[in-house]
């Protein structure tokens, strides 16, 4: 069993050309109207409007992380995009998306 399929968030991975190489079950469900698991092998670049397309292309050229929150249909989500590194080599981008409460505490520690 793949642990990512039981993860309560969508995990989508693309290679350095922006081609989807992996989607966990929740990612496939989240993007069902766009094709679900048929998106594996397709370009993420084509799925994004500007300015997100240009930012994704920048992330594919230069391994930088990106995090933000969104709200859609009354549901708030955290989106975290991070470089996929293997053996010190940049392989692509991993996006993790999960629901968060509309109001949530923030703690400063240390």
C-alpha positions in Angstrom: 0.0 0.0 0.0 1.2 3.5 -0.8 1.0 5.7 2.3 0.1 8.8 0.1 -3.2 7.2 -0.9 -4.3 7.4 2.8 -3.0 10.9 3.2 -5.8 13.5 3.9 -4.5 15.8 1.2 -3.9 15.9 -2.5 -0.4 15.1 -3.7 0.5 15.8 -7.3 4.1 15.4 -8.7 5.4 16.7 -12.0 8.8 16.3 -13.7 11.1 19.1 -14.8 9.1 19.5 -18.0 5.8 19.9 -16.1 4.5 16.4 -17.0 2.4 14.8 -14.3 4.2 11.7 -13.1 2.1 10.9 -9.9 -1.2 11.7 -8.3 -2.4 10.2 -5.1 -6.1 9.1 -4.7 -7.2 12.5 -3.3 -5.5 14.4 -6.1 -7.2 12.2 -8.7 -10.5 12.9 -7.0 -9.8 16.6 -6.7 -9.1 16.9 -10.4 -11.7 14.5 -11.6 -13.5 17.1 -13.7 -10.2 17.8 -15.4 -9.5 14.2 -16.2 -8.5 12.6 -12.8 -5.9 9.9 -13.3 -5.8 10.5 -17.0 -3.8 13.7 -16.2 -0.8 11.4 -15.5 1.5 11.9 -18.5 0.0 15.3 -19.4 1.4 18.8 -19.0 0.6 20.9 -16.0 1.7 23.9 -17.9 -1.3 23.6 -20.2 -3.7 23.4 -17.2 -2.7 26.7 -15.6 -3.8 30.2 -16.7 -1.5 33.2 -16.3 0.1 34.3 -14.0 0.2 30.8 -12.5 1.6 29.3 -15.7 4.6 31.6 -15.7 5.2 31.0 -12.0 5.1 27.2 -12.6 7.6 27.5 -15.4 9.9 29.6 -13.1 9.6 26.8 -10.5 10.6 24.2 -13.1 13.6 26.3 -14.2 14.7 27.2 -10.7 13.9 24.9 -7.7 12.1 27.3 -5.4 9.2 26.5 -3.0 5.9 28.3 -3.0 3.1 28.3 -0.4 -0.3 30.0 -0.3 -3.9 29.5 0.8 -7.0 29.5 -1.3 -10.7 29.5 -0.6 -13.2 27.8 -3.0 -16.8 27.0 -2.4 -16.5 27.8 1.3 -13.5 25.5 1.8 -10.1 26.9 2.6 -6.9 25.1 1.6 -3.2 25.3 2.1 -1.2 24.8 -1.1 2.5 23.9 -0.7 4.7 23.5 -3.8 8.2 22.3 -3.2 11.1 21.1 -5.4 11.3 17.3 -5.8 14.9 16.4 -5.2 16.6 13.0 -5.5 20.2 12.5 -4.7 20.8 16.2 -4.8 19.3 16.4 -8.3 16.2 18.6 -9.1 13.6 16.2 -10.6 10.4 18.4 -10.6 7.8 19.8 -8.3 5.6 18.3 -5.6 2.3 20.0 -4.8 0.5 19.1 -1.5 -2.9 20.6 -1.0 -5.1 20.1 2.1 -8.1 21.6 3.8 -7.5 24.0 6.7 -10.1 25.7 9.1 -11.3 29.2 8.1 -9.9 30.4 11.4 -6.8 28.8 12.8 -4.4 29.6 15.6 -0.9 30.7 14.8 1.9 30.1 17.4 5.3 31.6 17.7 7.8 29.2 19.2 11.4 29.3 20.2 
